[in-house]
Each structure stands twice: as C-alpha cells, then as structure tokens.
Amino acid sequence: MKKRFIVIVVAAFLGLLAGSRLVAAETNSPAEASPVSTISATNSSEADLIALVTRINAKLKQNQTNQADLADDLKEFDVLFAKHKEATPEDRAHILAMKGQLYLQVLDDPEKALEAFKQIKAQFPTLQINGNTDQLIGSLQAMVEKKKIRSALAPGSTFPDFDEKDLAGNPLSVGKYKGKVVLVDFWATWCLPCVMDLPEVQKVYDKFHDKGFEIIGVSLDEDKGKLEQFVKQRKLPWPQFFDGKRWENKLAVRYGIESTPSGFLIGRDGKIIVALSHADGLEEAVAKALEK
C-alpha cells in the first residue's frame, strides 16, 4: 500500500488533514457543520459522503490503492458535489476536502489535491481550512514543486552538481570526486532513523572507501556546534554541508527533499543510480556500482 490512508473506522477517515476544521472567516468560529473528524450523518450530503468513504475504506483494506482502483470513487466526489447544490457551503466543502485528502494521502498526487483545495477557496472564500486556507494551499504548492524536482532526479539522469563549502570551509561538490561512486546523504542529528542508519552507512563507507566510494553529508541541523560535536564523537570521516536552515536547507530545497534520511547514490559517470530513503540495500548498491 502507498501512504496509509485512514482505515478501520469511518470517523477516523473523516479527519480532514489530521483534524483540521472548516471555519467561517467572518467570525473564526466553527462552521455550522461538525468538523469532519467527528462528522455524523445528520443530513443527506453527510450520509452520502460517509457511504462513499466507507466504500473507499473497503478497497484500501484490500490494497486497492492506485488511481485505476479508485477512479469511480474519485468521480463520485464530483457527483455528490453537484448533487448537493442546496447543502451548506461547509458540507459541500467537506466533499471537496475529502477528495483532496484521498489524492494527497493515498495517491500521492499533491497536484490534484491542490486543485481540490483551490476549488474550495474559489467557491467558498469565506471558509477557512484549519484556520488558514492560503497556508494549506501554499504547503501543497511546495509539495507539487518538490515532486517535480524529484521526478527530474530519476535513476539514469545526470545529478545536477552543487558548489558549496563543507563545515571546515573547504570546497564541496560531487564533481570533486569525479570517477568515484558518491552518496549524497541528507540527514540530521535530530532524525532518529538517520542516527539508527549511521552504523550501516559507516560500515559501507569503511568497506568500500578504498575502492572508490565517497559520502557527502547534507545536514538539516540548526545548531552548528551540536553537529560538529556529533560528527567528532561518531568519528564521521566524510564532509558535511550545513547552513542551519533545517527544512529550508539550500541543498534540501534544491533537490526536493521531503524526509530524512534521504540520499542519492551517484555512479562514476555522474548519473543517479538510485534514490535512497534508508541504509537498507546500500552495501549491495555500492558494491554493484563499483564493479562498473
């Protein structure tokens, strides 16, 4: 299954973006309809929406999670929206919001989700989602851009190099290691999975470094002193890029990084071999890359 949509109970599924609410902009008070996280079938539009969500949940439990599996259900959101023209703006907006959530959480399609929430803003300008519709739309737009960036960084494509400085002030780039296999590793000391992966990453480095394997760390830390202390304690021998901007890290933004650990394994020819989200499989991938 792709990103886990909310299953088990319909009420849980109906949590709008983890419990966000539709509120009337004029008063900033809860809208007439209940928040979707506690929605109940008090009118026909809510009853129809719950029935649709129930059918979708049944499919998700059977691992029917792609667009083809859910095509009819996606159309049904539009049918319900058109059917319930006389429903309150809050209830009609709930229908669009659930459609957007399905695109976002299950189908990993932030662009389609963005369309749904933009429709809410256009047709129901007095409603706010989770207190700030513009902020939500801005976040989705950023996700769309990151996905486009990541799509361009597919295996087989040339890795677009950077020209920066490491923690010690030395020049840092992938091109510096021309002819070698390089892992560009996005991580942070506050990232528990990253720290848990480190022993495996260090093992692979120690095993293959003399054969032409290099690592460039890109730290999403905010505290330079803490990072330097961690690197020293762990005796990490590879260089680190740091700018203290956490998720706004210059290189993280450039390469569309949405989670840590993340990384790109780059071959001797400067082309991306694979995008990694953890250390599992790293040793095998590096060994294979070094054979070429």
KAKAPE-V178525 format. One record per pair of residues at least 12 apart in sequence whose ideal C-beta (glycine too) atoms are under 7 Angstrom apart, sorted by the first residue. I is the first residue (numbers start at 1). J is the second residue. Records with the same first field share a line. If there is no record, write none. Layout:
BEGIN
I=J, J
END
This chain:
BEGIN
1=63, 65
2=65, 106, 108
3=105, 106, 108
5=60, 105, 106
7=57, 60, 61
10=50, 53, 54, 57
11=38
13=53, 57
14=36, 37, 39, 53
15=36, 37
16=35, 36, 37, 97, 101
17=101, 130
19=37
20=129, 130
21=35, 130
22=90, 93, 94, 127, 129
23=127, 128, 131
24=126, 127
25=126, 127, 128
26=126
31=90, 127
32=88, 90
33=88, 90, 91, 94
36=94, 97
43=87, 91
44=84
45=80, 84, 87, 91
46=91
48=80
49=80, 94, 95, 98
52=73, 76, 80
53=98
55=73
56=70, 73, 102
60=106
65=106
67=107
74=99
77=95, 98, 99
80=95
81=95, 96
89=124, 127
90=127
93=120, 124, 127
96=116, 119, 120
97=120, 129
99=116
100=113, 116, 117
103=116
110=140, 143, 144, 147
111=144
113=140
114=137, 140, 141, 144
117=129, 136, 137, 140
118=137
120=133
121=133, 137
146=256, 258
149=255, 256
150=256
153=255, 264, 272, 275
154=272
155=272, 273, 274
156=271, 272
157=271, 272
158=270, 271
159=174, 264, 266, 270, 271, 272
161=173, 174, 175
162=251
164=241
166=239, 240, 241
167=228, 240, 242
170=239
172=216, 239, 241
174=216, 266
177=214
179=268
180=212, 213, 214, 268
181=212, 213, 266, 267, 268, 286, 289, 290
182=214, 216, 266
183=215, 263, 265
184=216, 218, 263, 264, 266
185=201, 215, 216, 217, 218, 261, 263
186=218, 220, 252, 257, 260, 261, 262, 263
187=217, 219, 260, 261
188=219, 220, 221, 260
189=221, 226, 227, 230
190=221
191=260, 261
193=261, 278
194=260, 261
197=261, 278, 279
198=234
200=279, 282
201=279, 282
204=282, 283, 286
205=238
208=286, 287, 290
211=290
212=290
213=286, 290
214=238
215=238
216=238, 239, 241
217=238, 239, 240, 241
218=241, 249, 251, 252
219=240, 241, 242
220=246, 247, 249, 252, 260
221=242
222=244, 246
224=242, 244
227=240, 242
261=277, 278
262=276, 277
263=276
265=285, 286, 289
267=289, 292
268=292
273=285, 289
END
